[in-house]
Amino acid sequence: MNQTYPVLPLRDIVVFPNMIVPLFVGRDKSVAALESAMNADKEIFLVAQLDPAEDDPAREDLYEVGVTATVLQLLKLPDGTVRVLVEGKERARMDELIPIETHLTATIVAVADLAAEGTEVEALMRSVVGQFENYAKLNKKLPAETAVQLGEIDEPAKLADAVAANIAVKVADKQALLVEADPAKRLEMAFALMEGELGVLQVEKKIKSRVKRQMEKSQREYYLNEQLKAIQRELGNGDEEGDGDELAELTQKIATLKLSKEARQKATSELKKLKTMAPMSAEATVVRNYLDVLLGLPWGKKSKIKKDIAAAQIVLDEDHYALEKVKDRIVEYLGVQARTNKLKGPILCLVGPPGVGKTSLGKSIAKATGREFIRQSLGGVRDEAEIRGHRRTYIGSLPGKIVTNLKKTGTSNPLFLLDEIDKLGQDFRGDPASALLEVLDPEQNGKFQDHYLEIDLDLSDIMFVCTANTLNLPQPLLDRMEIIRLEGYTEDEKVEIAERHLVEKQIEAHGLKAGEFELTQDGLRALIQKYTREAGVRTLEREIAKLCRKALRRILEGKMESVIITPHNLHEYAGIQKYRHGLSETEHQIGAVTGLAWTEVGGELLTIESVTVGGRGAVKTTGKLGDVMKESVEAAWSFVKARAPSYGIKPSLFHRKDVHVHLPEGAVPKDGPSAGIGLVTSLVSTLTGVPVRREIAMTGEVTLRGRVLPIGGLKEKLLAALRGGITTVLIPAENEKDLADIPQNVKDGLTIIPVAHVDEVLRLALTEPLEAIDWTDADELAALPPPGVAPAGAELHH
């Protein structure tokens, strides 16, 4: 049966039967429709609009199916709108829309629900209730008791409508649920809609929880940082003005420092990155550290260079006695630099035995030139990154030692001492010696690239000085350096150094007062001769320290008020004599020759001994000899055999006797060809029975023709001879030119005789002249075996 009802069009909402819903009504026609219903039986027809934006809907703007409802309460608000509470009754289809002057009315036809029962419907109801409980848990807008109330509904139609009214879906979906007359189908539709909504809600929940965690972490970090800043301010460690603005400080540094164009671009780029990063992130820390290193370098800061070469000479003379050649080279270097105002030039490399003052000389050069002093020990360095730094992609990466020390010193023109450059290692991480090629090349180090900085750095203002004990270095590295040798000190030089520096230093270090300790010059000379045997003065300094300790103890024990050390009481303080000064042999010996050897710690005396034993003409060597020295023995033996008759040696002797050559101190490795003439002299002395003069030492390589070839390390060898009490030294004639570099007191203390042939050596070294035998001697010829036939019991040696 058709009935006429006032029509209330709804925007964005669908009302279901048995639902009580509050509505806010503002349109005039809608308010008039409510007033009309209130004046009659309070019944009204609620229907949803297709387009919510339409203010004056016509028939085609409204859905066909709606719900009849009762107005429970109506309240007019001050702004002219009406708040109304309505309760849905039953579904109804609009048959005809009848617009009147004040509002809309319509004739409607009630729509009855279809019957729904059975186990399938029961199961469907349970599923819907269960699904709704899950939905209600995720959708916080629903009251907690809604799910409980739905569980108590036992009619399928009412349950479907209640669920449809409480789920947040589109108006079109809700309208579809309202149109469906079959409760079972409505339940299925509601279940499906809830399934879709559940998926969306779960994703929303995940997103919210993740965002919440991030927010909580950020807030916690911010809160803790603020607390930390407040604590630092209270302790007085923070910035007076609220810890300052780090970014503003970095910006100001970039603007004020005299950066190179490339460095400024890099710094600006890194600062932009830093501004976009979270302050406490790992990436921000890396960028901040990089900017600290880059901006901490001494851009444009230089120490004032002293150009007075006379003053530089005075400083060098005060700090070091002797070493005139080295000082002259350094002063020349400074003179050129003072005139040209440029440093570009050779890199100095000081080479010498330990204790001769290489490192302290580097300090003196820095002092003389007014440069800051940086010392970098390269001993044991085996990683290329120590020189060039690590790339920033590595965790905990750092710049190389060159950049680190530049940052530390604060000037761009220091003196950089690369100590022990010959002790560089090499392994799978790279070769640091090759990395130094760029640093020590004046043509390249104007654009040195550190892996960490990744920009060109100008090292051309730095004065590089290297030190080494040997020249055991890669050839390309040697080629880049000017080698200055420090061969060692003479006895007189050691006395001067001790009197000027070492004794005073040790007296002060041991707290001895003026007049309590005195080391006489004779006592000092005896200490040098009998307790030290070295090229430098380190052992001498230790021995002087020992004397000071012993003297101080005696003074503190009250045994004496002052100590004066002379050669006579030296043993009471220094202990047992360690070395015998003077000639190693007390008389002339057969087969014993004093040779001269060069070692990393200076020159040494080397005794060569040989004896003949019964045998078949073989030669045996002992004393831990190297391959080169063994070959020298063989060459000397062949020469002696070839020249035997002219030295008065019977050829038959070589078939009856073996020769054993030994070099004492068997634990010490020995190598090199410079003992050649000593070996020949020893062999000839043994085979002829003529003793060798004890006061003569010799050095020189020998050829199979008896020529004496030049050797190296002449100064060290002559110093060793002087220390050992030798009076005459035989040297190769070709080394005579090197005597110009030998100190005058060494030349005065030794008789140095250049020799060109072994015959000269034998004439000078042996106590008696040699007499040649006559080859036509019948007895001697008879004793020789025929050519190609070995003597009885002997093997034929080819």
VOGU-3710 file (C-alpha; in Angstrom, 3 decimals, decimal comma):
1> mnqtypvlpl> 0,000/0,000/0,000  1,426/3,377/-1,018  1,895/6,097/1,599  3,084/9,713/1,328  6,000/10,871/3,507  8,090/14,055/3,745  11,469/13,339/2,151  14,821/14,168/3,844  17,702/13,785/1,303  20,948/12,623/3,045
11> rdivvfpnmi> 24,515/13,592/2,181  27,336/11,016/2,678  25,290/8,752/4,941  22,962/5,788/4,594  20,557/5,022/7,478  19,584/1,379/8,078  16,424/-0,038/9,782  16,591/-0,212/13,615  19,488/2,297/13,742  19,312/5,528/15,767
21> vplfvgrdks> 21,364/8,215/14,050  21,911/11,949/14,836  21,701/14,244/11,795  22,561/17,918/11,256  20,143/19,576/8,832  20,781/22,986/7,290  18,931/23,205/3,953  15,626/25,070/4,100  13,632/22,331/2,314  15,109/19,688/4,613
31> vaalesamna> 14,233/21,730/7,732  10,691/22,262/6,339  10,351/18,482/5,731  11,301/17,806/9,394  8,809/20,419/10,647  6,108/18,842/8,479  6,882/15,405/9,978  6,831/16,809/13,528  3,423/18,375/12,877  2,040/15,026/11,635
41> dkeiflvaql> 2,985/11,599/13,017  6,787/12,220/13,137  7,330/9,796/10,226  9,793/10,758/7,492  11,452/9,057/4,502  15,295/9,122/4,519  17,058/8,578/1,199  20,731/9,147/0,177  21,766/11,548/-2,577  23,822/10,353/-5,533
51> dpaeddpare> 25,791/13,613/-5,550  26,384/15,124/-2,085  27,154/18,541/-3,598  23,634/18,949/-5,038  21,672/21,443/-2,853  18,258/21,015/-4,498  18,043/17,358/-5,549  15,466/16,162/-8,061  14,159/12,581/-8,615  17,204/11,527/-10,659
61> dlyevgvtat> 19,577/12,830/-7,938  18,262/10,442/-5,280  18,637/6,694/-4,792  15,466/4,655/-5,225  15,591/2,730/-1,965  15,666/4,431/1,436  14,266/3,853/4,903  11,253/5,142/6,759  12,174/6,668/10,105  10,713/8,242/13,201
71> vlqllklpdg> 11,958/11,614/14,427  12,833/11,108/18,087  14,196/14,545/18,876  14,600/17,880/17,144  16,751/20,771/18,352  17,181/24,117/16,630  20,704/25,604/16,995  21,520/29,368/17,140  23,131/29,356/13,659  19,831/28,234/12,038
81> tvrvlvegke> 20,756/24,544/11,606  18,726/21,770/13,174  20,049/18,769/15,102  17,706/15,813/14,787  17,768/12,265/16,165  16,049/9,697/13,928  15,386/5,953/14,197  15,178/3,818/11,042  12,068/1,618/10,768  11,971/-0,372/7,546
91> rarmdelipi> 13,155/-0,410/3,976  11,014/1,411/1,424  11,148/2,110/-2,287  10,284/5,557/-3,572  7,406/5,247/-6,063  6,943/8,918/-6,966  8,630/12,142/-5,841  6,141/14,972/-5,305  7,840/18,355/-4,872  5,686/20,965/-3,088
101> ethltativa> 6,511/24,582/-2,402  8,295/24,166/0,944  9,766/20,653/0,779  9,869/17,296/-0,994  7,290/14,546/-0,434  7,122/11,080/-1,953  4,820/8,089/-2,195  6,679/4,999/-1,047  6,242/1,246/-1,063  7,533/-0,826/1,872
111> vadlaaegte> 10,113/-3,532/1,033  9,882/-6,665/3,130  12,938/-8,768/4,048  13,126/-12,294/2,666  13,182/-15,245/5,024  16,660/-16,551/6,003  17,252/-19,575/8,212  19,246/-22,803/8,437  22,750/-23,861/9,507  24,397/-22,029/6,643
121> vealmrsvvg> 22,886/-18,737/7,747  23,847/-19,502/11,361  27,455/-20,149/10,344  27,464/-16,999/8,261  26,206/-14,965/11,224  28,965/-16,355/13,455  31,618/-15,582/10,824  30,346/-12,039/10,438  30,326/-11,472/14,227  33,875/-12,872/14,531
131> qfenyaklnk> 35,121/-10,796/11,621  33,478/-7,701/13,120  35,301/-8,271/16,412  38,629/-8,230/14,519  37,498/-5,143/12,646  36,454/-3,395/15,869  39,887/-4,066/17,426  41,672/-2,320/14,546  39,154/0,508/14,071  39,601/2,681/17,147
141> klpaetavql> 36,584/4,855/16,240  34,128/2,124/17,212  33,086/1,832/20,880  34,414/-1,312/22,563  30,903/-2,586/23,426  29,628/-2,502/19,822  31,018/-5,962/19,015  29,416/-7,360/22,190  26,026/-5,879/21,293  26,195/-7,355/17,779
151> geidepakla> 26,949/-10,787/19,236  23,613/-10,705/21,057  21,540/-10,180/17,855  19,980/-13,495/16,690  18,072/-12,309/13,591  20,047/-12,412/10,321  18,350/-9,290/8,860  18,966/-7,169/11,951  22,591/-8,426/12,261  23,328/-7,605/8,633
161> davaaniavk> 21,885/-4,085/9,016  23,745/-3,470/12,303  27,074/-4,546/10,785  26,435/-2,461/7,653  25,680/0,609/9,751  28,944/0,297/11,778  31,553/-0,380/9,088  33,320/2,551/7,390  32,754/1,948/3,660  31,688/4,088/0,692
171> vadkqallve> 28,100/5,371/0,432  27,580/3,328/-2,770  28,567/0,094/-0,945  26,257/0,880/1,962  23,417/1,670/-0,474  23,994/-1,733/-2,109  23,586/-3,373/1,316  20,371/-1,394/1,884  18,918/-2,406/-1,495  19,600/-6,147/-0,971
181> adpakrlema> 16,414/-7,743/0,465  17,993/-11,183/1,186  19,612/-11,143/4,704  21,979/-14,008/3,806  23,318/-12,145/0,769  23,583/-8,982/2,872  25,691/-10,885/5,427  28,001/-12,174/2,686  28,373/-8,667/1,258  29,124/-7,235/4,716
191> falmegelgv> 31,716/-9,998/5,332  33,434/-9,230/2,043  33,516/-5,487/2,742  34,948/-6,089/6,218  37,647/-8,360/4,721  38,796/-5,551/2,444  38,709/-2,990/5,233  40,665/-5,294/7,561  43,566/-5,449/5,073  43,640/-1,662/4,814
201> lqvekkiksr> 43,431/-1,228/8,597  46,286/-3,665/9,221  48,542/-1,774/6,804  47,517/1,482/8,480  48,371/0,013/11,863  51,831/-1,081/10,656  52,532/2,360/9,197  51,370/4,110/12,377  53,461/1,879/14,643  56,552/2,369/12,459
211> vkrqmeksqr> 56,114/6,141/12,352  55,477/6,152/16,094  58,698/4,226/16,768  60,693/6,613/14,586  59,111/9,602/16,256  59,782/8,177/19,707  63,457/7,491/18,820  63,936/10,976/17,346  62,204/12,601/20,308  64,281/10,533/22,747
221> eyylneqlka> 67,538/11,425/21,000  66,556/15,094/20,839  65,604/15,065/24,518  68,869/13,354/25,555  70,939/15,722/23,403  69,257/18,708/24,951  69,911/17,254/28,409  73,566/16,663/27,494  73,933/20,252/26,247  72,333/21,555/29,448
231> iqrelgngde> 74,734/19,460/31,580  77,744/20,658/29,553  76,621/24,261/29,969  76,316/23,735/33,728  79,821/22,228/33,838  81,164/25,140/31,806  82,185/22,971/28,824  79,476/24,166/26,477  79,346/27,296/24,380  78,385/30,412/26,291
241> egdgdelael> 75,706/31,192/23,743  73,758/27,941/23,983  76,463/25,694/22,409  76,587/27,777/19,269  75,480/26,819/15,839  77,871/24,243/14,414  76,659/24,673/10,855  77,023/28,449/11,075  80,549/27,999/12,422  81,494/25,699/9,524
251> tqkiatlkls> 79,966/28,133/7,026  82,016/30,977/8,526  85,236/28,900/8,357  84,663/28,105/4,692  84,107/31,797/3,987  87,158/33,083/5,922  89,864/30,426/5,251  92,161/30,833/2,241  91,006/27,576/0,644  91,965/26,544/-2,861
261> kearqkatse> 89,161/26,708/-5,431  88,782/22,909/-5,433  88,813/22,714/-1,612  86,177/25,453/-1,300  83,858/23,687/-3,764  84,324/20,395/-1,927  83,737/21,950/1,508  80,600/23,771/0,311  79,234/20,583/-1,275  79,851/18,533/1,905
271> lkklktmapm> 78,251/21,245/4,065  75,093/21,135/1,909  74,914/17,374/2,443  75,403/17,820/6,204  72,496/20,283/6,414  70,076/17,710/4,947  71,178/14,848/7,246  69,846/13,870/10,668  72,369/15,305/13,183  73,026/11,984/14,947
281> saeatvvrny> 73,177/9,746/11,863  76,373/7,845/10,988  76,656/9,624/7,619  76,537/13,022/9,314  79,421/12,011/11,599  81,522/10,977/8,570  80,850/14,294/6,775  81,492/16,297/9,958  84,842/14,548/10,512  85,803/15,173/6,877
291> ldvllglpwg> 85,031/18,887/7,180  87,008/19,048/10,457  90,081/17,606/8,701  89,681/19,713/5,554  89,125/22,992/7,407  91,764/22,136/10,041  94,578/22,167/7,471  96,849/25,250/7,487  95,454/26,921/4,350  97,700/29,909/3,615
301> kkskikkdia> 99,375/29,827/7,060  103,181/29,919/6,873  105,864/30,373/9,493  108,352/33,145/8,756  111,512/31,658/7,237  114,878/32,852/8,603  117,113/33,924/5,718  120,280/34,822/7,644  122,727/32,066/6,615  125,383/33,254/9,088
311> aaqivldedh> 122,923/32,766/11,957  121,985/29,366/10,520  125,679/28,356/10,495  125,993/29,373/14,166  122,941/27,277/15,140  124,265/24,230/13,285  127,750/24,613/14,855  126,287/24,955/18,356  124,189/21,795/18,023  126,683/19,570/16,170
321> yalekvkdri> 130,448/19,300/16,160  132,198/18,279/12,895  129,910/17,104/10,009  131,267/20,034/7,985  130,218/18,589/4,613  126,617/18,233/5,741  126,476/21,691/7,284  127,919/23,275/4,145  125,267/21,613/1,989  122,471/22,765/4,282
331> veylgvqart> 123,724/26,361/4,429  124,038/26,399/0,614  120,475/25,116/0,408  119,273/27,912/2,699  121,243/30,513/0,737  119,548/29,557/-2,543  116,173/29,561/-0,851  116,791/32,988/0,718  117,749/34,475/-2,660  114,991/32,858/-4,789
341> nklkgpilcl> 112,352/32,740/-2,036  111,391/29,274/-3,311  112,066/25,871/-1,866  111,580/23,749/-4,954  114,687/21,622/-5,137  116,282/18,366/-4,057  115,093/16,338/-1,087  117,952/15,734/1,362  118,637/12,192/2,590  121,092/11,817/5,472
351> vgppgvgkts> 122,675/8,345/5,358  124,919/7,009/8,079  125,356/4,539/10,937  123,247/4,825/14,125  124,177/7,488/16,659  125,913/9,970/14,347  123,202/12,631/14,778  120,926/12,297/11,713  117,643/12,922/13,559  119,039/15,704/15,771
361> lgksiakatg> 120,509/17,310/12,639  116,975/17,485/11,211  115,863/19,378/14,352  118,808/21,758/13,991  117,901/22,497/10,347  114,340/23,343/11,438  115,680/25,585/14,196  118,140/27,290/11,822  115,459/28,001/9,227  112,657/28,944/11,626
371> refirqslgg> 110,390/26,149/10,450  108,099/23,995/12,567  109,596/20,511/13,062  107,637/17,318/12,275  109,214/13,898/12,738  107,521/10,868/11,226  109,161/7,504/11,866  108,711/5,148/8,924  110,286/2,123/10,643  107,994/-0,878/10,177
381> vrdeaeirgh> 105,370/1,051/8,167  104,014/-1,410/5,604  100,619/-0,012/4,648  100,342/2,442/1,761  97,363/4,072/3,554  99,770/5,341/6,267  101,083/7,771/3,624  97,999/8,384/1,451  95,147/7,729/3,926  92,051/5,530/3,618
391> rrtyigslpg> 89,120/6,209/1,330  86,044/7,574/3,100  83,987/4,513/2,121  85,739/2,559/4,901  84,424/2,657/8,465  86,833/4,550/10,703  88,810/5,925/7,748  91,539/8,480/8,470  93,816/10,722/6,416  97,476/9,735/5,934
401> kivtnlkktg> 100,352/10,801/8,185  101,331/13,652/5,856  97,916/15,337/6,184  97,559/14,472/9,905  100,924/16,025/10,786  100,243/19,104/8,638  96,988/19,649/10,537  98,798/19,173/13,846  101,646/21,603/13,113  99,408/24,435/11,907
411> tsnplfllde> 101,716/25,762/9,144  102,014/24,814/5,486  105,838/25,096/5,372  107,266/22,926/8,181  110,391/20,766/8,038  109,189/17,184/7,628  111,722/14,587/8,816  110,997/11,120/7,404  113,020/9,021/9,842  114,349/5,519/9,059
421> idklgqdfrg> 113,121/5,577/5,453  115,157/2,435/4,718  113,089/0,451/7,273  109,855/0,722/5,232  108,045/-2,609/4,940  105,941/-4,026/2,136  103,041/-6,518/2,132  99,676/-7,275/0,517  98,281/-3,893/1,636  100,604/-2,025/-0,680
431> dpasallevl> 104,059/-0,552/-0,913  104,518/2,671/1,108  107,888/3,332/-0,582  106,064/3,694/-3,892  103,501/6,004/-2,269  106,385/8,240/-1,141  107,472/8,745/-4,749  104,759/11,378/-5,224  105,485/13,056/-1,869  109,243/13,379/-2,452
441> dpeqngkfqd> 109,122/14,571/-6,057  109,275/18,401/-6,284  107,630/18,205/-9,724  104,617/16,268/-8,404  104,054/17,161/-4,759  102,407/20,461/-5,661  99,294/18,353/-6,339  99,497/15,562/-3,757  96,287/13,524/-3,529  95,301/12,005/-0,182
451> hyleidldls> 92,694/9,231/-0,546  90,686/10,657/2,360  90,638/14,298/1,229  90,221/13,542/-2,508  91,519/17,012/-3,408  94,922/18,310/-4,552  97,136/19,397/-1,648  100,216/21,561/-2,170  103,267/20,100/-0,379  105,825/22,132/-2,340
461> dimfvctant> 106,448/24,525/0,589  107,432/21,666/2,911  111,149/20,969/3,385  111,588/17,179/3,388  114,631/15,601/5,045  115,010/11,806/5,151  117,307/9,658/7,269  118,543/6,118/6,625  121,229/3,724/7,859  121,779/2,171/4,417
471> lnlpqplldr> 120,903/2,882/0,813  118,828/-0,282/0,651  115,983/1,621/-1,030  114,035/1,325/-4,314  115,953/3,017/-7,141  113,134/5,458/-8,122  113,026/6,701/-4,521  116,823/7,088/-4,353  116,690/9,018/-7,618  114,451/11,675/-6,023
481> meiirlegyt> 116,801/12,371/-3,098  120,199/13,985/-2,711  122,315/11,609/-0,629  124,488/13,176/2,077  126,666/10,651/3,914  127,530/10,887/7,612  130,283/8,287/7,929  130,984/8,437/11,662  133,247/10,321/14,084  136,977/10,090/14,672
491> edekveiaer> 138,310/9,671/18,203  139,183/13,383/18,448  135,686/14,331/17,271  134,130/12,047/19,871  136,245/13,692/22,587  135,040/17,143/21,469  131,377/16,035/21,278  131,558/14,471/24,745  133,209/17,548/26,295  130,797/19,994/24,600
501> hlvekqieah> 127,520/18,135/24,946  127,391/14,630/26,435  129,147/15,078/29,807  127,183/18,242/30,691  123,934/16,601/29,598  124,490/13,539/31,818  125,657/15,612/34,829  122,421/17,575/34,608  120,299/14,446/34,026  121,747/12,760/37,147
511> glkagefelt> 121,393/15,786/39,404  125,129/16,173/40,064  126,196/19,576/41,360  129,069/21,720/40,097  132,427/20,311/41,181  131,062/16,889/42,176  131,972/15,083/38,939  134,856/15,546/36,521  135,917/13,363/33,588  139,438/14,274/32,481
521> qdglraliqk> 140,272/14,351/28,772  142,681/11,417/29,185  139,995/9,519/31,070  137,473/10,308/28,337  139,887/9,156/25,625  140,527/5,923/27,538  136,752/5,415/27,855  136,336/5,849/24,081  139,235/3,538/23,255  138,575/0,708/25,719
531> ytreagvrtl> 134,798/0,712/26,295  133,273/1,738/22,955  133,683/0,636/19,364  131,083/2,417/17,276  130,670/4,995/14,515  128,323/7,230/16,545  128,253/8,308/20,186  125,241/6,493/21,670  127,287/3,844/23,516  129,680/6,568/24,688
541> ereiaklcrk> 126,740/8,499/26,148  125,536/5,372/27,975  129,011/4,771/29,387  129,219/8,394/30,606  125,770/7,960/32,211  127,109/4,834/33,950  130,067/6,816/35,341  127,691/9,518/36,622  125,479/6,934/38,383  128,437/5,253/40,090
551> alrrilegkm> 129,877/8,633/41,128  126,532/9,860/42,500  126,109/6,700/44,563  129,537/7,099/46,151  128,819/10,756/46,932  125,414/9,924/48,495  126,971/7,119/50,560  129,420/9,694/51,942  132,497/7,867/50,669  133,709/10,921/48,771
561> esviitphnl> 132,694/14,509/48,141  133,702/14,701/44,486  134,772/12,242/41,790  137,553/12,831/39,241  137,856/10,066/36,642  141,247/9,431/35,059  142,627/6,514/33,007  143,962/5,002/36,261  140,626/4,762/38,146  138,363/4,391/35,097
571> heyagiqkyr> 137,944/0,627/35,615  136,497/1,223/39,130  133,507/3,054/37,619  133,193/1,664/34,086  133,899/-1,986/34,931  136,025/-4,481/33,039  137,660/-3,239/29,854  135,535/-4,303/26,843  137,935/-3,778/23,942  141,673/-3,985/23,519
581> hglsetehqi> 142,990/-0,787/22,010  146,017/-0,978/19,782  147,250/-3,811/17,617  145,176/-6,962/17,602  148,355/-9,071/17,346  151,436/-8,708/19,550  153,805/-10,197/16,931  153,949/-10,911/13,219  151,895/-14,000/12,282  152,051/-16,446/9,375
591> gavtglawte> 148,752/-16,524/7,449  147,018/-13,902/9,674  146,029/-10,682/7,896  144,054/-7,701/9,238  141,339/-6,730/6,755  138,875/-3,851/6,873  135,089/-4,283/6,615  132,149/-1,913/6,238  128,948/-2,542/8,281  125,732/-0,608/8,822
601> vggellties> 127,086/0,658/12,143  130,465/1,787/10,773  133,800/0,192/9,899  135,259/-2,906/11,576  138,627/-4,713/11,660  138,396/-8,164/10,091  141,009/-10,861/10,744  141,696/-13,334/7,896  143,405/-16,585/8,878  144,601/-19,523/6,770
611> vtvggrgavk> 146,518/-22,743/7,451  147,737/-25,650/5,313  146,751/-29,225/6,101  147,485/-32,511/4,332  145,232/-33,056/1,330  144,882/-32,802/-2,430  144,939/-29,094/-3,195  141,402/-28,143/-2,100  140,454/-24,919/-0,302  137,961/-24,883/2,600
621> ttgklgdvmk> 136,202/-21,753/3,967  134,535/-21,165/7,341  133,254/-18,112/9,235  129,721/-17,698/7,802  130,851/-16,239/4,484  128,445/-14,995/1,841  128,448/-16,122/-1,778  130,462/-13,106/-2,991  133,187/-13,640/-0,392  133,385/-17,378/-1,184
631> esveaawsfv> 133,937/-16,461/-4,828  136,635/-13,998/-3,719  138,413/-16,892/-1,904  138,234/-19,017/-5,069  139,563/-16,144/-7,218  142,434/-15,545/-4,756  143,255/-19,289/-4,645  143,333/-19,515/-8,465  145,548/-16,420/-8,666  148,003/-17,788/-6,094
641> karapsygik> 148,168/-21,170/-7,881  148,749/-19,447/-11,226  151,542/-17,188/-9,829  152,995/-19,735/-7,383  156,531/-20,031/-8,885  157,069/-16,264/-8,907  156,220/-16,203/-5,161  158,593/-19,044/-4,360  155,828/-21,656/-3,963  156,535/-25,079/-5,415
651> pslfhrkdvh> 153,659/-26,228/-7,690  153,851/-29,747/-6,246  152,725/-28,303/-2,921  149,168/-27,839/-4,264  148,846/-31,620/-4,772  149,945/-32,457/-1,256  148,237/-29,784/0,829  144,733/-28,373/1,419  144,257/-24,794/2,612  141,669/-23,814/5,246
661> vhlpegavpk> 140,616/-20,140/5,223  138,769/-18,889/8,328  137,366/-15,488/9,320  136,890/-15,290/13,127  133,632/-14,266/14,843  131,920/-17,150/13,058  128,417/-16,094/14,115  128,656/-12,786/12,235  127,704/-12,986/8,524  130,394/-11,619/6,190
671> dgpsagiglv> 130,151/-10,831/2,507  131,568/-8,655/-0,246  134,670/-8,648/-2,488  136,804/-6,080/-0,620  138,828/-8,715/1,311  140,424/-9,947/-1,961  143,981/-8,650/-1,370  143,841/-9,771/2,260  142,925/-13,312/1,163  145,789/-13,415/-1,379
681> tslvstltgv> 148,260/-12,140/1,258  147,061/-14,726/3,804  147,326/-17,613/1,305  150,814/-16,584/0,085  151,999/-16,146/3,711  150,722/-19,615/4,652  152,181/-21,356/1,617  155,575/-19,609/1,838  155,855/-19,481/5,626  156,638/-15,726/5,554
691> pvrreiamtg> 154,852/-13,797/8,380  152,556/-10,783/7,738  153,319/-7,472/9,421  150,975/-6,978/12,404  150,656/-3,158/12,062  149,320/-3,290/8,473  145,617/-3,489/7,457  144,385/-3,701/3,894  141,254/-3,508/1,755  140,681/-4,026/-1,954
701> evtlrgrvlp> 139,128/-6,381/-4,479  141,476/-8,578/-6,507  141,189/-9,865/-10,070  142,628/-13,072/-11,563  145,383/-10,925/-13,099  146,315/-9,468/-9,697  144,871/-5,962/-10,243  143,500/-4,222/-7,135  140,010/-2,779/-7,763  138,365/0,079/-5,805
711> igglkeklla> 136,049/-0,445/-2,822  133,378/1,536/-0,984  133,061/2,818/2,599  136,690/4,059/2,719  136,163/6,603/5,486  134,474/4,079/7,800  137,253/1,553/7,174  140,027/4,082/7,879  138,252/5,172/11,078  138,093/1,518/12,166
721> alrggittvl> 141,822/1,140/11,456  142,604/4,236/13,524  140,396/2,998/16,393  142,113/-0,419/16,273  145,652/0,954/16,549  146,693/0,134/12,999  149,504/2,371/11,673  149,600/1,493/7,940  146,638/0,907/5,587  146,875/-0,376/2,033
731> ipaenekdla> 144,047/0,912/-0,187  143,321/0,543/-3,930  145,061/3,188/-6,042  141,704/4,153/-7,581  140,428/5,128/-4,100  143,202/7,724/-3,667  140,828/10,422/-4,925  138,481/9,704/-1,944  141,158/10,746/0,554  140,064/14,366/0,036
741> dipqnvkdgl> 136,949/13,622/2,130  138,902/11,972/4,951  139,459/14,126/8,092  143,018/15,427/8,404  143,589/13,855/11,831  142,806/10,423/10,319  145,320/10,991/7,538  147,854/12,223/10,099  147,310/9,171/12,326  147,695/6,601/9,538
751> tiipvahvde> 150,190/5,860/6,802  147,891/5,334/3,812  149,532/3,615/0,833  147,627/3,246/-2,487  148,409/-0,016/-4,343  147,509/-1,060/-7,895  148,733/-4,684/-7,967  148,974/-7,608/-5,563  152,761/-7,717/-5,970  152,950/-4,276/-4,285
761> vlrlaltepl> 150,727/-5,532/-1,473  152,925/-8,588/-0,824  156,074/-6,479/-0,936  154,674/-4,142/1,765  152,776/-6,619/3,901  155,194/-9,521/4,252  158,184/-9,321/6,593  160,564/-10,868/4,027  160,826/-10,515/0,245  159,706/-13,511/-1,815
771> eaidwtdade> 162,161/-15,358/-4,041  160,904/-16,883/-7,300  161,836/-20,537/-8,019  163,421/-21,651/-11,253  160,950/-23,518/-13,518  163,830/-25,545/-14,968  164,613/-27,163/-11,637  164,866/-30,889/-12,590  163,816/-32,169/-9,148  160,703/-29,960/-9,174
781> laalpppgva> 159,755/-30,989/-12,703  160,223/-34,637/-11,829  157,821/-34,236/-8,932  155,063/-32,916/-11,248  152,670/-35,451/-12,835  152,375/-35,652/-16,643  149,669/-33,361/-18,177  146,147/-34,772/-17,591  147,396/-37,439/-15,113  146,496/-37,116/-11,474
791> pagaelhh> 149,085/-37,899/-8,799  148,790/-41,210/-7,013  145,700/-41,363/-4,780  144,342/-38,059/-6,103  141,207/-37,252/-8,095  141,505/-35,254/-11,314  139,715/-31,881/-10,783  138,513/-30,139/-13,876
//
